Amino acid sequence: MTKKEIAIKIADETGIKQIIVKEVVQKTIDEMIEALVRGETLELRNFGVFKVKERKARIGRNPRTGETVSVPPKKVVTFKPGLIMKQRVK
């Protein structure tokens, strides 16, 4: 499902203009991204929790050459689904 499909579905169900719904959906996503950039935990009840974690530096291997490579530390976004989502998806 795409962002546009979400906006269309919400617009159809609520009677709000699609362009307005699309703006609200985009602003919501933008705010979620900004919260993660600030290092905040983003918790959406019954949906799940997004967190930014830092992966440690490590030694990796180039699969083509077999050469060892130093992999620098980096930040990644993790997601843990909420209880209701887990139950519904099963």
For each residue, the residues with C-beta under 8 A, 3 or more apart:
1: 5 6
2: 5 6
3: 6 7 22 25 26 29
4: 7 8 22
5: 1 2 8 9
6: 1 2 3 9 10 25
7: 3 4 10 11 18 21 22 25
8: 4 5 11 12 18
9: 5 6 12 13
10: 6 7 13 14 16 21 25
11: 7 8 14 15 16 17 18 20 21
12: 8 9
13: 9 10
14: 10 11 21
15: 11
16: 10 11 20 21
17: 11 20 21
18: 7 8 11 21 22
19: 22 23
20: 11 16 17 23 24
21: 7 10 11 14 16 17 18 24 25
22: 3 4 7 18 19 25 26
23: 19 20 26 27
24: 20 21 27 28
25: 3 6 7 10 21 22 28 29
26: 3 22 23 29 30
27: 23 24 30 31
28: 24 25 31 32
29: 3 25 26 32 33
30: 26 27 33 34
31: 27 28 34 35
32: 28 29 35 36 42 50
33: 29 30 36 37
34: 30 31 37 38
35: 31 32 38 40 42
36: 32 33 39 40 42 50 52 77
37: 33 34
38: 34 35
39: 36 52
40: 35 36
41: 49 50 51
42: 32 35 36 49 50 51
43: 48 49 50
44: 47 48 49 50 82
45: 82
46: 82 83 84 85
47: 44 81 82 84 85
48: 43 44 79 80 81 82 85
49: 41 42 43 44 79 80 82
50: 32 36 41 42 43 44 77 78 79
51: 41 42 77 78 80
52: 36 39 75 76 77 78
53: 75 76 77 78
54: 73 74 75 76
55: 58 73 74 75 76
56: 73
57: 70 71 72 73
58: 55 71
59: 68 69 70 71
60: 68 69 70 71
61: 66 67 68 69
62: 65 66 67 68 69
63: 66
64:
65: 62
66: 61 62 63
67: 61 62
68: 59 60 61 62
69: 59 60 61 62
70: 57 59 60
71: 57 58 59 60
72: 57
73: 54 55 56 57
74: 54 55
75: 52 53 54 55
76: 52 53 54 55
77: 36 50 51 52 53
78: 50 51 52 53
79: 48 49 50
80: 48 49 51
81: 47 48 85 86 89
82: 44 45 46 47 48 49 85 86
83: 46 86 87
84: 46 47 87 88
85: 46 47 48 81 82 88 89
86: 81 82 83 89 90
87: 83 84 90
88: 84 85
89: 81 85 86
90: 86 87
